[in-house]
């Protein structure tokens, strides 16, 4: 989608509905579309690799590009690193026609890969959260809502602010990679082997695997694998025309699934080779560092310290989750007069539970301060029903009051479009440029969001908070309130369904299909937070290089509406 360009080119307020600019303008536009779905960030692999090589070759730290990034929080025992895969072409050291040329107008800068790497230096554990690039975020731009990948156009500081304001995830450091970083690491390793169970094809990424088996991928071909989000799968061995093969669903979510598998494969490859060989180390360092951008506060000494802390971390022990979403299936999103193409909405309560799991905090804790969220009785909430369904406002008001919130008003507002995510708006000062952010208003909004079910998320905008309230819930499509729990949950994760409460074992997460959207065909079923590989997905080869390292499932994952 040319969503970023559509917003950049806006001049003035919304007018009549129209498509986002840059869509549907012939083969040249379609040819370049896949270029925006690109780039795999190497996640924990890159962090540990860079830390190790900088520790061994301290002088190579000068090769890293540094950029001033605002809104970062001071790290402590818990460190959250925002890992970004940038689509920049103009920023590449050498232009490559395969990626699109800056000189030919391929100048878009989006964050097509958004990951948060959480490191706990006290327990020496790591976890990784992927945020789908098409997630519609209230503060993606300073001008308002957009897909989260579009935030990077306004710079790293804006993307950091959007993650902190809309997801309540404190960010301590920033790392940005581009095409060259990824390809050079793979090439420096001499390639990476992956097993392909059946022939697959993606016209937009260039991936074309004609025969099953283990294959050695160089950097360019590895990029084709992890870019693929329009994958077509051979239906039977006698059909050799890939243009007739069926296409998998899930698009970016499927790409994230394969991205996580590639992280495991390349991490195992690095672990097998080790980082003690000075020739290998220097080759990897020279491959990674010149195309890496980090925040100016991420010093070489900090990287060396992380290398020491996590030297023995195995990728198999790194929790890799994806923020659960609902895909809008009713067509391109129309929001306040503008079309935003294909989008996904965050889904609660599973989204909040997933973030808590990655950050290692129990339910009901402020993710910035580590203190309990405020008591509902002290939180003044206004309800604005923008769903277009008259009964939704009174039901939300009654539900929030049952949880103890002080509902100050309940009004009706004009819907932003045929389908809409709900936003829990809050005010107060936004994240300061160069200091830690402590926001009672954010904590109050988190307390409200914790009790909601459906497509909803946080949003910072003091102008959207009604007078007399601390938080304003702008209700969109199919928003409901959790039933009141009948028993305290302690440190377990409580999954609430319509009419019943199920307490799972400590630390587990059940993805909930909220009652409001369960029968709404405008939305998909909620996406999985840790999906397994599908039968057609590439995966690790066995030690002999003759087959897959693990058994291949014989059935696909079903995602029917419940």
KEPAKE-514509 format. One record per residue (C-alpha): x, y, z. Coordinates in Angstrom, 2 decimals. Layout:
<nodes>
<node <X, Y, Z>>
...
</nodes>
This chain:
<nodes>
<node <0.00, 0.00, 0.00>>
<node <1.06, 3.57, -0.63>>
<node <-0.39, 4.59, 2.70>>
<node <2.56, 6.72, 3.75>>
<node <2.46, 8.63, 0.49>>
<node <-1.28, 9.13, 0.75>>
<node <-0.90, 10.86, 4.09>>
<node <2.21, 12.80, 3.12>>
<node <0.47, 14.28, 0.12>>
<node <-2.64, 15.38, 1.98>>
<node <-3.15, 19.13, 1.94>>
<node <-5.88, 20.13, 4.29>>
<node <-8.71, 18.20, 5.87>>
<node <-10.65, 15.17, 4.64>>
<node <-12.85, 15.56, 1.60>>
<node <-14.73, 12.96, -0.40>>
<node <-13.75, 9.30, -0.08>>
<node <-10.83, 8.45, -2.33>>
<node <-8.18, 5.79, -2.59>>
<node <-4.75, 6.27, -1.06>>
<node <-2.45, 7.77, -3.67>>
<node <-0.07, 5.61, -5.57>>
<node <-2.43, 2.61, -5.73>>
<node <-3.70, 1.16, -8.96>>
<node <-1.52, 3.06, -11.40>>
<node <-0.31, 0.31, -13.65>>
<node <2.43, -2.28, -13.70>>
<node <5.18, 0.04, -12.47>>
<node <3.36, 0.74, -9.22>>
<node <2.45, -2.91, -8.72>>
<node <6.00, -3.95, -9.49>>
<node <7.35, -1.68, -6.74>>
<node <4.71, -2.62, -4.16>>
<node <6.62, -5.72, -3.05>>
<node <9.63, -3.53, -2.39>>
<node <7.74, -1.96, 0.50>>
<node <7.02, -5.36, 2.09>>
<node <10.64, -6.03, 2.63>>
<node <13.54, -6.42, 4.97>>
<node <13.89, -8.78, 7.86>>
<node <15.41, -7.41, 10.98>>
<node <17.69, -9.98, 12.57>>
<node <16.35, -9.27, 16.02>>
<node <18.24, -10.75, 18.90>>
<node <20.73, -12.31, 16.47>>
<node <21.90, -8.88, 15.31>>
<node <21.96, -7.40, 18.81>>
<node <24.11, -10.22, 20.16>>
<node <26.23, -10.43, 17.03>>
<node <26.96, -6.71, 17.01>>
<node <27.64, -6.76, 20.72>>
<node <30.07, -9.64, 20.33>>
<node <32.00, -8.25, 17.38>>
<node <32.23, -4.79, 18.94>>
<node <33.53, -6.43, 22.10>>
<node <36.21, -8.28, 20.13>>
<node <36.98, -5.41, 17.76>>
<node <36.24, -2.29, 19.73>>
<node <37.54, 0.01, 17.05>>
<node <34.89, -1.27, 14.61>>
<node <32.27, 0.49, 16.70>>
<node <33.11, 3.65, 14.81>>
<node <31.58, 2.10, 11.68>>
<node <28.08, 2.14, 13.19>>
<node <25.86, 5.03, 12.14>>
<node <24.46, 6.95, 15.11>>
<node <21.36, 9.09, 15.16>>
<node <19.75, 11.26, 17.81>>
<node <16.52, 9.55, 18.85>>
<node <14.19, 11.28, 21.30>>
<node <11.60, 9.86, 23.72>>
<node <13.85, 6.99, 24.87>>
<node <13.64, 5.84, 28.49>>
<node <16.62, 5.20, 30.76>>
<node <17.41, 1.46, 30.81>>
<node <17.61, -0.53, 34.02>>
<node <17.47, -4.25, 34.61>>
<node <14.78, -4.39, 31.92>>
<node <15.87, -3.22, 28.46>>
<node <13.53, -2.82, 25.48>>
<node <15.21, -2.37, 22.10>>
<node <13.09, -1.27, 19.15>>
<node <14.35, -3.19, 16.09>>
<node <13.32, -1.72, 12.76>>
<node <13.62, -2.97, 9.19>>
<node <13.66, 0.12, 7.00>>
<node <12.59, 0.22, 3.36>>
<node <15.02, 3.04, 2.53>>
<node <16.73, 2.85, -0.84>>
<node <18.35, 6.29, -0.74>>
<node <20.15, 5.30, 2.47>>
<node <21.87, 2.26, 0.95>>
<node <25.62, 2.46, 0.50>>
<node <25.31, 0.91, -2.97>>
<node <22.14, 1.16, -5.03>>
<node <20.70, -2.17, -6.17>>
<node <18.18, -2.47, -9.02>>
<node <16.70, -5.54, -7.37>>
<node <15.45, -3.37, -4.49>>
<node <14.41, -0.38, -6.61>>
<node <16.54, 2.69, -7.24>>
<node <16.36, 5.94, -5.32>>
<node <17.16, 7.77, -8.57>>
<node <14.04, 6.27, -10.14>>
<node <11.74, 7.54, -7.42>>
<node <11.64, 4.54, -5.06>>
<node <12.11, 6.79, -2.05>>
<node <9.57, 5.54, 0.49>>
<node <10.81, 5.08, 4.07>>
<node <8.60, 2.80, 6.14>>
<node <9.20, 0.46, 9.06>>
<node <8.04, -2.76, 7.45>>
<node <9.50, -4.77, 10.33>>
<node <8.72, -3.61, 13.86>>
<node <10.04, -5.74, 16.71>>
<node <10.66, -5.11, 20.39>>
<node <13.50, -7.13, 21.88>>
<node <13.08, -7.37, 25.66>>
<node <16.23, -8.21, 27.66>>
<node <16.17, -8.93, 31.38>>
<node <19.72, -8.60, 32.72>>
<node <18.63, -9.96, 36.09>>
<node <17.33, -13.29, 34.81>>
<node <19.44, -13.35, 31.60>>
<node <16.31, -14.01, 29.54>>
<node <15.15, -12.49, 26.28>>
<node <11.84, -12.25, 24.44>>
<node <10.75, -10.79, 21.13>>
<node <7.47, -9.13, 20.10>>
<node <6.55, -8.53, 16.44>>
<node <4.02, -5.81, 15.65>>
<node <2.28, -6.28, 12.27>>
<node <3.19, -3.45, 9.90>>
<node <-0.46, -2.90, 8.87>>
<node <-1.72, -2.32, 12.42>>
<node <-3.77, 0.90, 12.49>>
<node <-2.32, 3.11, 15.21>>
<node <-3.87, 6.36, 16.56>>
<node <-0.51, 8.15, 16.96>>
<node <1.47, 6.69, 14.06>>
<node <1.93, 10.20, 12.68>>
<node <1.96, 13.58, 14.39>>
<node <-0.95, 14.37, 12.08>>
<node <-3.01, 11.44, 13.33>>
<node <-3.81, 7.75, 12.72>>
<node <-2.05, 5.62, 10.14>>
<node <-0.49, 2.20, 9.82>>
<node <2.31, 1.79, 12.33>>
<node <4.86, 1.26, 9.54>>
<node <4.18, 4.80, 8.29>>
<node <5.53, 6.38, 11.49>>
<node <9.15, 6.04, 10.39>>
<node <8.62, 8.55, 7.58>>
<node <8.68, 11.24, 10.29>>
<node <11.82, 9.77, 11.82>>
<node <12.80, 7.28, 14.55>>
<node <11.68, 9.60, 17.36>>
<node <8.10, 9.58, 16.05>>
<node <8.08, 5.80, 15.74>>
<node <9.38, 5.45, 19.32>>
<node <6.68, 7.86, 20.54>>
<node <3.96, 5.92, 18.70>>
<node <5.02, 2.61, 20.27>>
<node <5.14, 4.16, 23.74>>
<node <1.90, 6.13, 23.46>>
<node <-0.31, 3.54, 21.76>>
<node <1.11, 0.25, 23.09>>
<node <2.43, 1.42, 26.49>>
<node <5.81, -0.19, 25.78>>
<node <8.79, 1.83, 27.10>>
<node <11.66, 1.93, 24.59>>
<node <15.29, 2.23, 25.79>>
<node <17.29, 1.80, 22.58>>
<node <16.75, 1.92, 18.83>>
<node <18.34, -0.20, 16.06>>
<node <17.55, 0.19, 12.37>>
<node <18.65, -2.16, 9.61>>
<node <18.25, -2.07, 5.85>>
<node <18.46, -4.46, 2.89>>
<node <22.24, -4.43, 2.84>>
<node <22.54, -5.41, 6.50>>
<node <20.45, -8.51, 6.05>>
<node <21.97, -9.68, 2.78>>
<node <25.54, -9.01, 3.91>>
<node <25.17, -11.05, 7.11>>
<node <23.83, -14.03, 5.16>>
<node <26.62, -13.73, 2.59>>
<node <29.28, -13.35, 5.29>>
<node <28.13, -16.68, 6.70>>
<node <28.53, -18.28, 3.29>>
<node <24.78, -18.61, 2.91>>
<node <22.06, -20.26, 4.98>>
<node <20.41, -23.61, 4.30>>
<node <16.63, -24.01, 4.50>>
<node <14.34, -26.89, 3.63>>
<node <11.41, -26.26, 1.25>>
<node <8.70, -28.94, 1.62>>
<node <6.91, -28.16, -1.68>>
<node <7.32, -25.74, -4.59>>
<node <6.27, -22.17, -3.78>>
<node <6.22, -18.92, -5.73>>
<node <5.88, -15.20, -5.01>>
<node <5.79, -12.92, -8.04>>
<node <6.32, -9.76, -6.00>>
<node <9.35, -10.89, -3.99>>
<node <10.83, -12.96, -6.83>>
<node <10.79, -16.20, -4.83>>
<node <10.54, -19.24, -7.11>>
<node <11.26, -22.66, -5.61>>
<node <10.59, -25.28, -8.29>>
<node <11.58, -28.40, -6.35>>
<node <11.43, -29.41, -2.69>>
<node <14.57, -30.03, -0.67>>
<node <17.32, -28.30, 1.29>>
<node <18.70, -25.27, -0.54>>
<node <21.62, -22.94, 0.13>>
<node <20.37, -19.35, 0.12>>
<node <22.64, -16.38, -0.47>>
<node <21.69, -12.96, 0.87>>
<node <19.54, -12.00, -2.12>>
<node <17.59, -15.27, -2.18>>
<node <17.16, -15.18, 1.61>>
<node <15.58, -11.74, 1.17>>
<node <13.14, -13.26, -1.30>>
<node <12.09, -15.81, 1.31>>
<node <11.49, -13.37, 4.16>>
<node <9.87, -10.73, 1.93>>
<node <7.29, -13.13, 0.56>>
<node <3.78, -12.09, 1.61>>
<node <1.89, -13.08, -1.55>>
<node <2.97, -16.71, -1.52>>
<node <1.45, -19.19, -3.96>>
<node <1.63, -22.91, -3.19>>
<node <1.73, -25.80, -5.67>>
<node <-1.59, -27.65, -5.21>>
<node <-0.37, -30.95, -6.72>>
<node <2.88, -32.26, -8.24>>
<node <1.43, -32.22, -11.78>>
<node <0.68, -28.47, -11.83>>
<node <3.82, -26.63, -12.88>>
<node <2.24, -23.25, -13.66>>
<node <2.78, -21.12, -10.54>>
<node <0.43, -18.41, -11.80>>
<node <-2.47, -20.83, -11.28>>
<node <-1.46, -21.92, -7.79>>
<node <-3.65, -20.86, -4.84>>
<node <-2.38, -18.02, -2.65>>
<node <-2.05, -18.35, 1.10>>
<node <-3.97, -16.05, 3.38>>
<node <-2.71, -13.77, 6.20>>
<node <-0.20, -11.82, 4.06>>
<node <2.06, -9.94, 6.52>>
<node <1.14, -12.27, 9.39>>
<node <2.39, -15.21, 7.31>>
<node <5.59, -13.31, 6.58>>
<node <6.13, -12.70, 10.30>>
<node <5.71, -16.43, 10.91>>
<node <8.44, -17.22, 8.39>>
<node <10.56, -14.36, 9.74>>
<node <10.63, -15.94, 13.19>>
<node <11.67, -19.28, 11.69>>
<node <14.46, -17.61, 9.74>>
<node <15.70, -16.01, 12.97>>
<node <16.01, -19.47, 14.47>>
<node <17.83, -20.83, 11.43>>
<node <20.38, -18.04, 11.15>>
<node <20.93, -17.97, 14.92>>
<node <21.69, -21.68, 14.89>>
<node <24.07, -21.11, 11.97>>
<node <25.95, -18.40, 13.88>>
<node <26.01, -20.54, 17.03>>
<node <27.39, -23.50, 15.08>>
<node <30.22, -21.41, 13.65>>
<node <30.89, -19.56, 16.89>>
<node <32.18, -16.02, 17.29>>
<node <35.66, -16.91, 18.44>>
<node <37.24, -17.09, 15.00>>
<node <38.79, -13.66, 14.37>>
<node <38.41, -13.96, 10.59>>
<node <34.74, -14.90, 10.83>>
<node <34.12, -12.23, 13.46>>
<node <35.71, -9.46, 11.45>>
<node <33.91, -10.48, 8.27>>
<node <30.57, -10.42, 10.11>>
<node <31.41, -7.11, 11.75>>
<node <32.26, -5.49, 8.46>>
<node <29.06, -6.91, 6.97>>
<node <26.78, -5.62, 9.71>>
<node <28.15, -2.41, 11.17>>
<node <28.37, -0.03, 8.18>>
<node <24.65, -0.50, 7.41>>
<node <23.44, -0.34, 11.00>>
<node <21.89, 2.74, 12.62>>
<node <21.55, 2.96, 16.40>>
<node <20.52, 5.69, 18.79>>
<node <23.37, 7.94, 19.88>>
<node <23.11, 6.69, 23.47>>
<node <23.71, 3.04, 22.55>>
<node <27.44, 3.08, 23.25>>
<node <29.96, 0.38, 22.43>>
<node <30.43, -0.21, 26.15>>
<node <26.72, -1.00, 26.50>>
<node <26.93, -3.46, 23.62>>
<node <29.94, -5.15, 25.21>>
<node <28.01, -5.43, 28.47>>
<node <25.06, -7.03, 26.66>>
<node <27.43, -9.46, 24.97>>
<node <28.70, -10.55, 28.36>>
<node <25.20, -10.80, 29.85>>
<node <23.68, -12.81, 27.00>>
<node <26.67, -14.68, 25.61>>
<node <25.03, -18.06, 26.16>>
<node <21.49, -17.16, 25.10>>
<node <20.02, -19.75, 22.75>>
<node <17.48, -18.68, 20.16>>
<node <15.44, -21.74, 21.14>>
<node <14.97, -20.17, 24.57>>
<node <13.85, -16.79, 23.22>>
<node <10.09, -16.30, 23.40>>
<node <8.93, -14.99, 20.01>>
<node <5.36, -13.65, 19.96>>
<node <3.28, -11.58, 17.54>>
<node <0.78, -8.95, 18.65>>
<node <-2.68, -10.47, 17.99>>
<node <-4.87, -8.65, 15.49>>
<node <-8.14, -8.78, 13.59>>
<node <-7.86, -8.42, 9.81>>
<node <-10.44, -6.04, 8.36>>
<node <-12.03, -8.22, 5.67>>
<node <-14.77, -5.84, 4.55>>
<node <-12.44, -4.01, 2.14>>
<node <-10.03, -1.06, 2.35>>
<node <-10.39, 0.88, 5.60>>
<node <-12.33, 4.13, 5.22>>
<node <-11.39, 6.50, 8.07>>
<node <-12.66, 10.08, 8.16>>
<node <-12.99, 10.28, 4.40>>
<node <-9.74, 8.59, 3.40>>
<node <-9.02, 5.04, 2.33>>
<node <-6.07, 3.37, 4.06>>
<node <-5.94, 0.10, 2.17>>
<node <-5.67, -3.26, 3.94>>
<node <-5.30, -2.87, 7.70>>
<node <-5.45, -4.90, 10.87>>
<node <-6.84, -3.84, 14.25>>
<node <-5.39, -4.80, 17.65>>
<node <-7.60, -7.21, 19.57>>
<node <-8.17, -7.17, 23.34>>
<node <-7.79, -8.61, 25.90>>
<node <-5.18, -10.76, 24.11>>
<node <-3.06, -7.78, 23.00>>
<node <-2.51, -6.50, 26.52>>
<node <-1.77, -10.02, 27.77>>
<node <0.81, -10.54, 25.00>>
<node <2.66, -7.32, 25.83>>
<node <2.66, -8.19, 29.53>>
<node <4.06, -11.64, 28.72>>
<node <6.91, -10.25, 26.61>>
<node <7.76, -7.58, 29.19>>
<node <7.58, -10.12, 32.01>>
<node <5.04, -8.21, 34.11>>
<node <1.84, -9.50, 35.74>>
<node <-1.62, -8.28, 34.81>>
<node <-2.56, -4.88, 36.21>>
<node <0.96, -3.41, 36.38>>
<node <2.09, -0.09, 34.88>>
<node <4.59, -1.05, 32.17>>
<node <6.57, 2.18, 32.67>>
<node <6.82, 2.31, 36.45>>
<node <6.30, -1.32, 37.52>>
<node <3.67, -0.15, 40.03>>
<node <0.04, -1.32, 40.17>>
<node <-2.37, 0.46, 37.84>>
<node <-4.76, 2.90, 39.57>>
<node <-7.90, 1.71, 41.29>>
<node <-10.88, 2.00, 38.92>>
<node <-12.83, 4.02, 41.49>>
<node <-10.37, 6.88, 41.03>>
<node <-10.52, 6.89, 37.21>>
<node <-13.05, 9.27, 35.60>>
<node <-14.14, 7.94, 32.21>>
<node <-16.22, 9.48, 29.42>>
<node <-17.88, 7.22, 26.84>>
<node <-18.42, 8.35, 23.26>>
<node <-20.38, 5.88, 21.16>>
<node <-19.04, 6.08, 17.61>>
<node <-20.10, 2.59, 16.59>>
<node <-23.32, 3.58, 14.86>>
<node <-25.15, 1.07, 17.10>>
<node <-27.32, 2.87, 19.64>>
<node <-27.19, 0.12, 22.26>>
<node <-23.39, -0.06, 22.43>>
<node <-22.92, 3.15, 24.45>>
<node <-25.27, 2.25, 27.33>>
<node <-23.85, -1.28, 27.51>>
<node <-20.29, 0.06, 27.73>>
<node <-21.28, 2.57, 30.36>>
<node <-22.96, -0.09, 32.50>>
<node <-20.04, -2.50, 32.05>>
<node <-17.40, 0.06, 33.07>>
<node <-19.43, 1.04, 36.11>>
<node <-19.65, -2.60, 37.17>>
<node <-15.85, -2.63, 37.19>>
<node <-15.87, 0.42, 39.46>>
<node <-14.96, 3.20, 36.98>>
<node <-16.52, 6.61, 37.49>>
<node <-18.30, 7.23, 34.17>>
<node <-18.76, 10.99, 33.92>>
<node <-20.71, 11.12, 30.64>>
<node <-22.08, 8.89, 27.88>>
<node <-22.65, 10.53, 24.50>>
<node <-22.90, 9.69, 20.82>>
<node <-20.40, 10.78, 18.18>>
<node <-20.21, 10.44, 14.40>>
<node <-18.60, 7.13, 13.31>>
<node <-15.19, 7.56, 11.65>>
<node <-16.13, 4.95, 9.04>>
<node <-18.14, 1.76, 8.38>>
<node <-15.81, -0.20, 10.70>>
<node <-13.54, 1.31, 13.32>>
<node <-11.26, 0.33, 16.15>>
<node <-12.03, 1.76, 19.57>>
<node <-9.54, 4.15, 21.13>>
<node <-8.93, 4.79, 24.82>>
<node <-7.84, 8.43, 24.64>>
<node <-5.80, 10.08, 27.40>>
<node <-3.95, 13.37, 27.85>>
<node <-1.25, 14.88, 30.04>>
<node <2.29, 15.61, 28.84>>
<node <3.56, 13.38, 26.04>>
<node <6.93, 11.57, 26.31>>
<node <9.67, 14.16, 26.92>>
<node <12.49, 14.37, 24.39>>
<node <15.31, 13.60, 26.80>>
<node <13.82, 12.36, 30.08>>
<node <11.82, 9.45, 31.45>>
<node <8.06, 9.49, 31.03>>
<node <5.83, 9.01, 34.04>>
<node <2.21, 9.56, 33.01>>
<node <-0.70, 9.04, 35.44>>
<node <-3.05, 9.58, 32.50>>
<node <-1.45, 6.70, 30.56>>
<node <-1.72, 4.46, 33.63>>
<node <-5.42, 5.34, 33.94>>
<node <-5.95, 4.55, 30.24>>
<node <-4.18, 1.20, 30.67>>
<node <-6.53, 0.37, 33.55>>
<node <-9.53, 1.01, 31.28>>
<node <-8.10, -0.89, 28.29>>
<node <-7.48, -3.90, 30.54>>
<node <-11.25, -4.32, 30.96>>
<node <-12.24, -4.08, 27.27>>
<node <-12.82, -6.76, 24.65>>
<node <-12.63, -6.19, 20.91>>
<node <-10.64, -4.07, 18.44>>
<node <-9.26, -1.43, 20.81>>
<node <-6.02, 0.29, 21.76>>
<node <-4.57, 3.30, 23.56>>
<node <-4.25, 6.75, 22.00>>
<node <-2.57, 9.94, 23.22>>
<node <-4.46, 13.16, 22.37>>
<node <-5.50, 15.65, 25.07>>
<node <-7.98, 17.23, 22.64>>
<node <-9.93, 13.95, 22.49>>
<node <-10.41, 13.77, 26.28>>
<node <-13.77, 15.22, 27.31>>
<node <-13.76, 17.84, 30.11>>
<node <-14.26, 16.30, 33.53>>
<node <-12.71, 12.97, 32.55>>
<node <-9.19, 11.56, 32.63>>
<node <-9.89, 8.99, 29.91>>
<node <-12.35, 9.03, 27.02>>
<node <-13.38, 5.79, 25.36>>
<node <-14.25, 6.43, 21.72>>
<node <-16.18, 3.25, 20.99>>
<node <-15.90, 1.76, 17.52>>
<node <-17.12, -1.54, 16.11>>
<node <-18.20, -4.37, 18.41>>
<node <-16.61, -3.16, 21.67>>
<node <-17.66, -4.93, 24.86>>
<node <-16.56, -4.95, 28.49>>
<node <-15.22, -8.01, 30.28>>
<node <-17.53, -9.69, 32.75>>
<node <-16.51, -8.95, 36.32>>
<node <-14.17, -11.69, 37.56>>
<node <-15.67, -13.82, 40.30>>
<node <-12.36, -14.54, 42.01>>
<node <-8.95, -12.83, 42.27>>
<node <-6.49, -14.01, 39.62>>
<node <-3.23, -13.30, 41.45>>
<node <-0.32, -13.68, 39.05>>
<node <-2.14, -16.00, 36.67>>
<node <-3.45, -14.82, 33.33>>
<node <-7.24, -14.72, 33.27>>
<node <-8.97, -15.30, 29.96>>
<node <-12.49, -13.93, 29.95>>
<node <-15.12, -15.16, 27.52>>
<node <-18.73, -14.17, 27.15>>
<node <-20.53, -15.47, 30.20>>
<node <-17.68, -17.36, 31.81>>
<node <-14.21, -16.93, 33.29>>
<node <-11.38, -19.37, 32.77>>
<node <-8.17, -19.01, 34.76>>
<node <-5.23, -20.57, 32.98>>
<node <-1.91, -21.63, 34.40>>
<node <0.62, -18.90, 35.29>>
<node <2.25, -17.28, 32.27>>
<node <-0.01, -18.78, 29.61>>
<node <-2.06, -16.77, 27.11>>
<node <-5.26, -17.85, 25.41>>
<node <-6.16, -15.76, 22.36>>
<node <-9.77, -14.73, 22.87>>
<node <-12.30, -14.22, 20.07>>
<node <-14.29, -11.37, 21.66>>
<node <-18.07, -11.84, 21.75>>
<node <-18.74, -8.60, 19.87>>
<node <-16.71, -9.57, 16.79>>
<node <-17.21, -13.33, 16.92>>
<node <-20.05, -13.28, 14.40>>
<node <-19.03, -10.15, 12.47>>
<node <-17.77, -11.18, 9.04>>
<node <-16.14, -7.77, 8.59>>
<node <-13.33, -9.12, 10.80>>
<node <-11.22, -12.25, 10.71>>
<node <-10.75, -14.46, 13.72>>
<node <-7.95, -13.18, 16.00>>
<node <-4.47, -14.04, 14.78>>
<node <-2.28, -16.44, 16.72>>
<node <0.46, -15.00, 18.93>>
<node <2.85, -17.91, 18.35>>
<node <1.74, -19.72, 15.19>>
<node <3.37, -22.92, 14.05>>
<node <4.79, -23.37, 10.57>>
<node <2.40, -24.37, 7.81>>
<node <3.17, -27.44, 5.64>>
<node <4.54, -25.24, 2.82>>
<node <6.74, -22.96, 4.95>>
<node <10.55, -23.18, 4.58>>
<node <12.28, -24.37, 7.74>>
<node <15.60, -25.59, 9.15>>
<node <17.37, -28.46, 7.40>>
<node <18.49, -31.51, 9.32>>
<node <22.18, -32.01, 10.08>>
<node <22.67, -34.15, 6.97>>
<node <21.06, -31.54, 4.71>>
<node <18.68, -34.14, 3.29>>
<node <15.39, -33.15, 4.89>>
<node <13.65, -31.01, 7.50>>
<node <14.98, -30.77, 11.04>>
<node <11.50, -31.31, 12.48>>
<node <8.42, -33.18, 11.20>>
<node <6.19, -31.27, 8.78>>
<node <2.52, -30.91, 9.78>>
<node <0.05, -32.56, 7.45>>
<node <-2.80, -30.09, 8.04>>
<node <-3.02, -26.32, 7.90>>
<node <-4.02, -24.02, 10.71>>
<node <-7.74, -23.25, 10.51>>
<node <-8.99, -19.78, 11.40>>
<node <-12.74, -20.01, 11.00>>
<node <-15.04, -17.60, 12.80>>
<node <-16.38, -19.05, 16.04>>
</nodes>
